């Protein structure tokens, strides 16, 4: 699926990505069930997250955010919490095959270079998505850009200036870029959404735009659609 095909699909019917993320809790069986639900719902793709914990988190210095504390053992370190959610590369090989049998596109967000290489070179994902935590990680953004795949860029927890800097880093390597407005709260309060950012991002960058919806309900996505979003996660 090339960039033009993705854009044409989004403009005609929207492009809907089911966010499986880490909601499998480190259990491959649950991850496959998430794929099944996404496929039955008619989504275009289902997206996970791929990383090696030791390459992303510091065991001694990582600080667990409040939303994680509410859902896990408050005394458990962020490193240990994240390690429990990590799926192996072998698990992702199985997930990719399961997605193929279910007729849904497999996607994943890489959080470091080894995982990006695995997703592109072995699993041959047609699209990659960045995490909001990497908006200012310009060396990594350029590394992903050099993969020459369509890249979906999530903009949560960043200023407009930081987003533009990140966009420029990607565009210096690869012009096939899609932007997602995102509010990094779980769930995101409606009063914090500022959906007017969507048309502004489109105007400033001339990139296709979408919405990474962390709210409950469908109202926010409907409003985002009216403001020009064509990609939804």
Backbone bond lengths (Angstrom), bond angles and torsions (degrees), N, CA, C in turn:
res aa  C-N    CA-C-N  psi(-1)  N-CA   C-N-CA  omega(-1)  CA-C   N-CA-C  phi
1 X - - - 1.462 - - 1.525 108.67 -
2 X 1.333 117.31 109.29 1.454 119.89 -178.07 1.532 110.90 -86.66
3 X 1.335 115.40 174.73 1.465 121.48 -173.81 1.522 111.62 -60.69
4 X 1.322 116.90 -44.96 1.466 120.05 -178.21 1.527 111.53 -62.79
5 X 1.332 116.40 -39.18 1.464 120.37 178.11 1.526 110.91 -63.94
6 X 1.335 116.32 -41.18 1.462 120.98 178.18 1.520 110.71 -61.85
7 X 1.331 116.32 -45.52 1.463 120.67 -178.71 1.530 110.66 -64.95
8 X 1.329 116.87 -43.38 1.469 120.49 179.07 1.523 110.78 -61.39
9 X 1.334 117.09 -41.74 1.464 121.35 178.43 1.524 110.39 -62.54
10 X 1.335 116.12 -43.89 1.458 120.22 -178.60 1.525 111.98 -65.64
11 X 1.324 116.67 -40.49 1.462 119.91 -179.18 1.527 111.60 -69.08
12 X 1.311 116.77 -32.96 1.464 120.36 -177.53 1.523 112.35 -83.81
13 X 1.339 116.61 -49.96 1.466 121.18 -171.32 1.525 114.53 -125.65
14 X 1.327 118.20 2.40 1.461 124.89 -169.47 1.531 109.59 75.13
15 X 1.318 115.31 164.67 1.464 121.51 176.89 1.517 106.58 -127.81
16 X 1.336 115.72 112.02 1.459 122.00 -171.67 1.527 109.69 -109.72
17 X 1.326 115.44 121.85 1.462 121.84 178.82 1.530 108.77 -112.45
18 X 1.309 116.67 120.56 1.460 120.88 175.95 1.528 108.73 -76.80
19 X 1.319 116.38 125.70 1.464 121.56 -178.61 1.520 110.16 -88.20
20 X 1.336 115.46 93.18 1.465 119.63 173.86 1.517 109.85 -77.55
21 X 1.324 115.77 -38.65 1.460 121.24 176.24 1.511 112.54 53.72
22 X 1.330 115.89 -124.02 1.467 121.25 178.43 1.526 110.56 -111.60
23 X 1.327 116.58 20.05 1.464 120.27 -176.51 1.523 113.66 -72.21
24 X 1.323 116.47 0.80 1.469 121.23 172.90 1.523 111.53 -80.11
25 X 1.351 116.95 -11.05 1.472 122.00 -179.76 1.529 113.00 57.37
26 X 1.328 115.97 30.43 1.454 120.27 178.74 1.514 114.55 81.16
27 X 1.319 117.76 10.90 1.468 123.16 -176.11 1.531 108.94 -109.81
28 X 1.321 117.02 114.88 1.461 121.42 -177.67 1.522 111.78 -61.24
29 X 1.331 117.49 -37.17 1.460 120.47 179.28 1.531 110.43 -60.61
30 X 1.317 116.54 -43.95 1.461 120.37 178.50 1.524 110.18 -65.65
31 X 1.325 117.04 -38.90 1.471 120.60 178.53 1.522 110.63 -59.62
32 X 1.322 117.09 -41.37 1.467 120.37 178.27 1.528 110.73 -66.19
33 X 1.319 116.62 -36.08 1.469 119.71 177.52 1.528 110.53 -64.99
34 X 1.325 117.25 -36.80 1.460 120.71 176.33 1.529 110.78 -63.51
35 X 1.319 116.38 -38.83 1.470 120.78 175.36 1.520 109.89 -60.26
36 X 1.324 117.10 -45.55 1.467 121.26 -178.36 1.524 111.52 -60.23
37 X 1.336 116.32 -43.66 1.462 120.58 179.96 1.524 110.46 -64.47
38 X 1.327 116.98 -43.01 1.465 120.91 -179.95 1.520 110.86 -62.90
39 X 1.331 116.48 -41.67 1.466 120.41 -179.77 1.526 110.95 -65.62
40 X 1.327 116.39 -44.41 1.468 120.22 -179.80 1.521 111.74 -65.68
41 X 1.332 117.08 -26.45 1.462 121.44 -179.84 1.519 112.82 -80.31
42 X 1.324 116.68 -7.43 1.456 120.43 178.37 1.511 115.18 85.34
43 X 1.334 117.38 16.61 1.466 120.38 179.07 1.530 110.58 -68.33
44 X 1.317 115.50 152.84 1.460 120.35 177.75 1.520 111.84 -75.79
45 X 1.310 116.83 -33.16 1.462 121.64 -175.30 1.519 109.43 -151.38
46 X 1.334 114.97 162.34 1.462 121.27 172.21 1.520 106.58 -128.63
47 X 1.340 115.55 133.82 1.464 119.62 -172.88 1.526 111.66 -118.43
48 X 1.334 113.98 134.75 1.455 122.11 175.38 1.532 109.15 -113.09
49 X 1.328 116.96 -169.47 1.454 122.65 174.75 1.523 108.46 -130.88
50 X 1.330 115.45 135.15 1.461 120.87 -175.47 1.524 109.31 -123.15
51 X 1.334 116.05 127.75 1.463 120.02 179.93 1.525 109.98 -161.91
52 X 1.316 115.38 161.88 1.458 124.02 166.06 1.530 106.15 -107.74
53 X 1.315 116.29 114.65 1.465 120.80 -170.85 1.523 112.09 -53.36
54 X 1.322 116.63 -40.73 1.464 120.79 -176.87 1.526 112.33 -64.57
55 X 1.317 117.15 -21.70 1.459 121.04 -179.05 1.530 112.75 -89.55
56 X 1.330 117.16 -9.57 1.461 120.52 -174.55 1.526 112.52 -118.63
57 X 1.337 117.36 -36.06 1.463 121.37 -173.55 1.527 111.12 -116.14
58 X 1.320 115.23 144.34 1.455 122.03 175.33 1.529 108.95 -94.34
59 X 1.318 116.83 123.22 1.457 120.38 -174.66 1.527 112.09 -62.55
60 X 1.317 117.67 -32.86 1.461 120.31 -175.73 1.527 113.09 -89.83
61 X 1.335 117.96 -26.59 1.466 119.47 -166.46 1.523 114.45 -118.79
62 X 1.331 119.69 -5.71 1.462 120.71 179.91 1.531 110.06 -67.13
63 X 1.325 115.57 139.71 1.467 121.40 -179.86 1.527 108.64 -113.71
64 X 1.305 116.55 124.14 1.460 121.44 -177.46 1.527 110.24 -75.33
65 X 1.348 118.24 126.26 1.469 119.84 178.00 1.522 111.52 -69.29
66 X 1.325 115.49 161.66 1.454 120.69 -173.05 1.531 111.74 -61.64
67 X 1.355 118.22 -38.55 1.465 118.67 -177.71 1.525 111.41 -64.65
68 X 1.350 117.26 -30.19 1.460 119.80 175.46 1.528 111.27 -73.51
69 X 1.333 115.78 -36.87 1.460 119.24 178.99 1.523 111.33 -61.10
70 X 1.337 116.34 -35.57 1.462 120.28 -178.89 1.520 112.19 -68.93
71 X 1.337 116.85 -26.61 1.468 120.26 -174.17 1.524 113.49 -103.80
72 X 1.331 117.85 -8.04 1.462 121.38 -176.77 1.523 110.09 -133.85
73 X 1.309 115.98 -179.21 1.461 122.18 175.02 1.534 108.80 -64.29
74 X 1.306 116.93 117.37 1.465 121.30 -176.06 1.526 111.89 -62.34
75 X 1.323 117.02 -25.51 1.461 120.48 -178.35 1.531 112.16 -86.49
76 X 1.305 116.69 -14.09 1.466 120.34 179.64 1.530 109.50 -74.94
77 X 1.327 117.75 137.34 1.455 120.91 -179.12 1.522 110.68 -67.50
78 X 1.328 116.03 156.32 1.464 119.41 176.73 1.518 110.40 -60.70
79 X 1.325 117.37 -39.66 1.462 120.92 179.13 1.525 110.40 -56.20
80 X 1.334 117.25 -48.59 1.467 120.78 -178.06 1.522 111.27 -66.56
81 X 1.335 116.92 -37.94 1.462 120.18 177.20 1.521 110.70 -61.61
82 X 1.330 116.98 -47.78 1.458 121.55 -178.17 1.529 111.12 -66.77
83 X 1.327 116.32 -38.46 1.470 119.90 -179.92 1.521 111.16 -59.88
84 X 1.342 117.33 -37.01 1.464 121.29 179.08 1.528 111.86 -66.13
85 X 1.336 117.08 -24.52 1.463 121.93 -177.54 1.532 112.75 -90.52
86 X 1.315 116.11 -9.83 1.463 120.67 -176.23 1.533 111.01 -71.43
87 X 1.333 115.99 131.63 1.465 121.53 171.50 1.523 108.70 -102.38
88 X 1.315 116.51 144.62 1.461 121.19 -179.43 1.527 110.77 -74.52
89 X 1.315 116.56 164.43 1.457 120.56 174.74 1.528 110.83 -61.38
90 X 1.322 116.86 -35.80 1.476 119.33 177.09 1.527 110.53 -61.97
91 X 1.326 116.83 -39.31 1.464 120.10 178.21 1.522 110.36 -62.99
92 X 1.332 117.14 -40.49 1.460 119.70 179.08 1.525 111.80 -68.55
93 X 1.309 116.99 -31.23 1.474 118.71 174.08 1.531 109.70 -60.70
94 X 1.331 116.02 -43.82 1.473 120.10 178.19 1.525 111.37 -65.59
95 X 1.325 116.36 -41.48 1.464 120.17 -179.84 1.523 111.43 -62.44
96 X 1.321 116.21 -41.79 1.469 119.92 179.18 1.526 109.75 -60.86
97 X 1.325 117.76 -44.65 1.463 120.96 178.31 1.521 111.38 -63.88
98 X 1.326 116.14 -38.27 1.468 119.44 179.35 1.520 110.47 -65.79
99 X 1.321 116.65 -39.82 1.465 120.08 176.50 1.529 110.19 -61.03
100 X 1.323 116.60 -41.34 1.468 120.39 178.88 1.524 111.08 -59.61
101 X 1.328 116.72 -43.16 1.468 119.59 -179.05 1.517 111.90 -69.20
102 X 1.332 116.51 -27.47 1.471 120.89 -179.50 1.525 112.50 -90.03
103 X 1.331 116.93 -4.20 1.464 120.41 176.80 1.514 114.33 72.23
104 X 1.339 116.26 33.66 1.465 120.38 179.06 1.523 108.40 -130.12
105 X 1.321 116.33 145.60 1.452 122.41 -177.56 1.523 110.96 -72.50
106 X 1.321 116.47 130.43 1.463 122.11 176.21 1.527 109.33 -89.85
107 X 1.338 116.30 127.69 1.462 121.95 174.56 1.522 108.95 -133.17
108 X 1.324 115.83 158.41 1.457 119.66 173.40 1.517 109.63 -154.40
109 X 1.322 115.43 151.27 1.455 122.30 175.81 1.523 108.98 -93.30
110 X 1.332 118.49 118.28 1.464 119.57 175.23 1.527 110.37 -83.41
111 X 1.317 116.26 139.88 1.461 119.93 -179.75 1.524 112.50 -105.77
112 X 1.311 117.55 -2.09 1.460 120.99 175.91 1.528 108.19 -160.68
113 X 1.339 116.24 170.85 1.457 121.21 -167.21 1.526 113.54 -65.53
114 X 1.327 118.10 -40.31 1.464 119.49 -178.80 1.531 110.88 -60.85
115 X 1.324 116.24 -40.97 1.460 119.66 179.03 1.525 111.28 -69.13
116 X 1.332 117.37 -36.68 1.464 120.14 176.04 1.519 110.53 -62.32
117 X 1.327 116.65 -43.71 1.463 120.42 178.71 1.529 110.88 -61.25
118 X 1.322 116.41 -42.45 1.465 120.99 179.68 1.526 111.05 -62.01
119 X 1.321 116.46 -47.11 1.464 119.97 -177.74 1.520 111.87 -63.56
120 X 1.320 116.82 -40.02 1.465 120.30 -176.21 1.528 111.60 -82.22
121 X 1.324 116.82 -49.71 1.457 120.66 -169.94 1.527 113.31 -80.53
122 X 1.339 116.68 -30.34 1.470 118.53 -179.03 1.530 112.76 -105.93
123 X 1.320 117.33 -47.33 1.466 118.81 -177.96 1.526 112.46 -86.65
124 X 1.320 117.23 -13.43 1.470 122.40 174.77 1.528 112.29 55.34
125 X 1.340 115.70 47.09 1.462 118.90 175.48 1.534 108.98 -62.09
126 X 1.341 118.37 142.57 1.462 120.48 -178.76 1.523 113.57 -85.68
127 X 1.334 116.38 -15.63 1.459 123.09 -177.55 1.529 107.41 -143.20
128 X 1.314 116.89 148.46 1.456 120.17 168.96 1.522 109.61 -124.17
129 X 1.316 114.94 155.78 1.473 121.39 177.20 1.518 109.04 -125.96
130 X 1.322 115.47 136.25 1.454 119.34 175.64 1.520 110.62 -85.85
131 X 1.318 115.62 159.22 1.467 121.29 172.51 1.524 108.88 -92.34
132 X 1.324 116.34 150.11 1.460 120.08 178.88 1.525 111.92 -58.00
133 X 1.327 117.15 -29.35 1.466 119.82 -179.75 1.523 112.43 -64.11
134 X 1.333 117.05 -14.11 1.460 120.62 -177.21 1.524 114.01 -104.14
135 X 1.327 117.54 11.86 1.469 119.97 179.85 1.529 111.09 -55.48
136 X 1.322 117.37 -38.90 1.464 120.95 -178.13 1.531 113.06 -99.40
137 X 1.309 116.94 4.79 1.477 121.11 179.47 1.531 108.49 -88.54
138 X 1.327 115.36 70.57 1.466 119.24 -171.61 1.536 113.87 -62.99
139 X 1.339 120.84 -34.93 1.472 117.93 176.12 1.536 112.38 -60.20
140 X 1.340 116.15 -41.19 1.466 119.69 179.08 1.524 110.98 -69.17
141 X 1.331 117.05 -39.23 1.465 120.27 178.27 1.524 110.57 -61.51
142 X 1.321 116.94 -41.24 1.462 119.85 177.52 1.526 111.06 -66.60
143 X 1.322 116.38 -36.47 1.468 120.61 177.43 1.529 110.22 -61.73
144 X 1.334 116.15 -44.84 1.461 119.73 177.66 1.522 110.74 -65.73
145 X 1.326 116.97 -39.29 1.453 120.47 178.70 1.511 112.28 -59.40
146 X 1.319 116.82 -36.51 1.465 120.55 -179.17 1.521 112.70 -70.24
147 X 1.341 117.27 -10.05 1.466 120.02 174.81 1.524 111.40 -72.57
148 X 1.334 116.96 -14.93 1.464 122.78 175.63 1.528 112.72 60.24
149 X 1.324 115.32 36.56 1.461 121.20 172.63 1.523 108.47 -112.87
150 X 1.335 118.54 153.24 1.461 119.65 171.25 1.527 109.91 -53.42
151 X 1.321 116.19 135.25 1.456 120.99 -175.66 1.530 109.76 -123.16
152 X 1.333 115.79 125.77 1.460 121.94 175.27 1.525 107.20 -96.89
153 X 1.325 115.71 122.82 1.463 123.21 -169.35 1.522 109.02 -110.59
154 X 1.328 116.80 115.14 1.466 121.51 -178.45 1.523 109.65 -93.54
155 X 1.339 116.87 136.25 1.465 121.58 -166.63 1.520 114.60 -110.93
156 X 1.331 119.60 17.41 1.459 121.20 -175.30 1.517 113.41 -65.14
157 X 1.334 115.99 150.13 1.466 123.91 172.74 1.523 112.85 59.83
158 X 1.334 116.87 33.39 1.464 120.66 -178.84 1.522 110.13 -135.24
159 X 1.323 115.58 152.78 1.454 120.26 172.54 1.524 108.87 -79.59
160 X 1.326 116.22 164.62 1.460 120.31 178.11 1.528 110.42 -60.95
161 X 1.321 116.98 -38.55 1.463 120.65 179.10 1.526 111.02 -62.97
162 X 1.336 116.56 -40.40 1.468 119.96 178.42 1.518 110.94 -67.01
163 X 1.335 116.90 -39.78 1.466 120.24 177.66 1.524 110.13 -60.91
164 X 1.324 117.41 -46.56 1.464 120.63 -178.83 1.527 110.63 -61.70
165 X 1.328 117.22 -40.21 1.468 120.57 177.98 1.532 110.80 -62.33
166 X 1.330 115.87 -42.75 1.459 119.67 178.07 1.513 112.46 -65.87
167 X 1.321 116.44 -42.00 1.470 121.05 177.50 1.516 110.34 -60.44
168 X 1.314 117.32 -43.56 1.462 120.57 -179.86 1.530 111.09 -64.33
169 X 1.341 116.45 -34.53 1.471 119.93 177.49 1.521 110.82 -63.09
170 X 1.334 116.56 -43.86 1.461 119.99 178.59 1.522 110.91 -67.13
171 X 1.330 116.04 -47.49 1.462 119.89 -175.55 1.524 112.79 -64.99
172 X 1.319 116.89 -20.69 1.460 119.08 175.68 1.524 111.71 -68.02
173 X 1.344 116.11 -17.83 1.467 121.29 -179.69 1.529 113.19 -115.69
174 X 1.329 116.68 -25.78 1.463 119.72 -169.10 1.526 109.34 -160.26
175 X 1.329 117.71 126.17 1.464 121.54 -177.62 1.528 113.23 -89.19
176 X 1.327 117.66 -3.28 1.465 120.43 -175.79 1.528 109.91 -89.84
177 X 1.335 115.25 80.68 1.454 121.72 -170.75 1.526 111.13 -127.77
178 X 1.331 115.18 136.85 1.461 123.65 176.24 1.523 107.35 -123.87
179 X 1.333 117.08 134.29 1.469 121.22 -178.65 1.517 111.35 -104.65
180 X 1.328 116.06 138.13 1.461 121.81 175.03 1.519 109.79 -117.16
181 X 1.325 116.89 120.22 1.463 119.54 169.13 1.525 108.12 -67.91
182 X 1.318 116.34 136.43 1.462 120.25 -174.97 1.520 109.84 -148.79
183 X 1.324 116.38 137.90 1.461 122.03 171.76 1.524 107.13 -112.57
184 X 1.321 116.22 117.40 1.466 120.80 -172.04 1.524 111.76 -84.21
185 X 1.325 115.19 63.19 1.462 122.62 172.61 1.523 107.13 -130.32
186 X 1.335 116.61 150.60 1.466 120.64 -172.83 1.530 110.01 -136.50
187 X 1.340 118.95 99.62 1.472 126.49 -5.61 1.528 110.89 -77.66
188 X 1.326 115.70 159.74 1.458 120.96 -179.47 1.531 109.83 -83.49
189 X 1.344 118.23 126.48 1.476 120.45 177.76 1.526 110.73 -67.13
190 X 1.308 116.94 140.40 1.465 120.82 -178.54 1.526 111.73 -58.12
191 X 1.326 116.73 -35.94 1.465 119.48 -176.45 1.530 112.67 -70.46
192 X 1.326 117.09 -10.81 1.473 120.48 -179.64 1.526 113.35 -100.32
193 X 1.317 118.76 0.51 1.470 120.45 -168.94 1.524 114.19 -71.53
194 X 1.324 118.42 -39.93 1.470 121.63 -179.15 1.533 110.53 48.72
195 X 1.315 116.76 58.16 1.468 121.04 -175.84 1.528 113.22 -65.94
196 X 1.319 117.84 -14.30 1.463 119.61 176.09 1.526 112.42 -63.53
197 X 1.325 116.39 -13.61 1.467 119.66 174.48 1.532 110.81 -63.00
198 X 1.333 117.69 -28.93 1.466 120.79 -175.38 1.524 111.68 -59.58
199 X 1.344 120.03 -57.11 1.468 118.06 178.20 1.521 112.73 -65.56
200 X 1.343 117.26 -28.59 1.463 119.01 178.45 1.529 110.95 -66.84
201 X 1.327 117.18 -42.79 1.460 120.35 176.85 1.524 111.13 -60.06
202 X 1.326 115.71 -42.35 1.464 119.95 179.22 1.522 111.08 -61.54
203 X 1.334 116.20 -43.14 1.464 120.33 -177.47 1.523 111.61 -68.98
204 X 1.330 117.16 -40.57 1.465 120.79 -176.14 1.523 111.80 -72.47
205 X 1.339 117.08 -40.01 1.466 120.44 -171.97 1.524 113.92 -101.99
206 X 1.334 116.48 -18.69 1.472 121.34 -174.46 1.525 111.70 61.17
207 X 1.332 116.20 29.20 1.469 121.93 177.64 1.525 109.77 -105.47
208 X 1.331 118.08 152.23 1.467 120.29 170.73 1.525 109.83 -60.19
209 X 1.329 116.77 149.38 1.460 119.77 -173.65 1.527 111.45 -129.26
210 X 1.325 113.98 159.61 1.454 120.61 177.35 1.513 110.06 -154.26
211 X 1.330 115.28 -165.62 1.466 121.14 -173.55 1.516 109.39 -141.63
212 X 1.322 115.87 124.50 1.455 122.25 172.15 1.526 106.59 -94.26
213 X 1.318 116.38 102.59 1.467 122.19 -167.32 1.521 111.06 -92.92
214 X 1.335 116.22 112.80 1.460 121.59 176.99 1.517 112.30 -104.03
215 X 1.330 117.40 11.99 1.457 120.13 179.71 1.525 110.19 -85.63
216 X 1.327 115.88 171.48 1.457 120.72 169.01 1.529 107.27 -95.76
217 X 1.324 116.50 147.08 1.458 119.84 -178.48 1.521 111.79 86.58
218 X 1.340 115.02 -177.05 1.469 120.53 -174.59 1.528 112.98 -114.58
219 X 1.327 117.60 -3.43 1.460 120.13 -172.92 1.523 112.14 -61.57
220 X 1.321 117.28 -41.78 1.465 120.37 -177.49 1.520 111.11 -64.16
221 X 1.317 116.94 -41.75 1.466 119.48 179.52 1.521 111.48 -66.82
222 X 1.317 117.31 -36.15 1.472 120.19 176.62 1.528 110.50 -62.82
223 X 1.321 116.58 -42.12 1.463 120.54 177.88 1.524 110.58 -65.99
224 X 1.347 116.91 -39.86 1.468 120.89 178.80 1.524 110.78 -63.10
225 X 1.317 116.37 -38.30 1.463 120.94 177.35 1.522 110.60 -60.57
226 X 1.319 116.34 -43.44 1.463 120.55 179.78 1.522 111.94 -64.80
227 X 1.336 116.54 -23.93 1.459 120.98 -178.81 1.534 112.82 -94.60
228 X 1.336 116.20 6.01 1.452 118.77 173.16 1.502 116.58 113.25
229 X 1.328 118.92 -4.38 1.465 120.63 179.52 1.531 110.08 -68.57
230 X 1.318 115.41 135.82 1.462 120.50 178.16 1.530 112.61 -126.01
231 X 1.322 116.17 -8.12 1.470 122.10 176.42 1.514 107.92 -117.72
232 X 1.326 116.29 132.96 1.464 119.80 -177.39 1.519 109.90 -132.93
233 X 1.340 114.16 135.61 1.473 120.93 177.33 1.520 107.44 -126.03
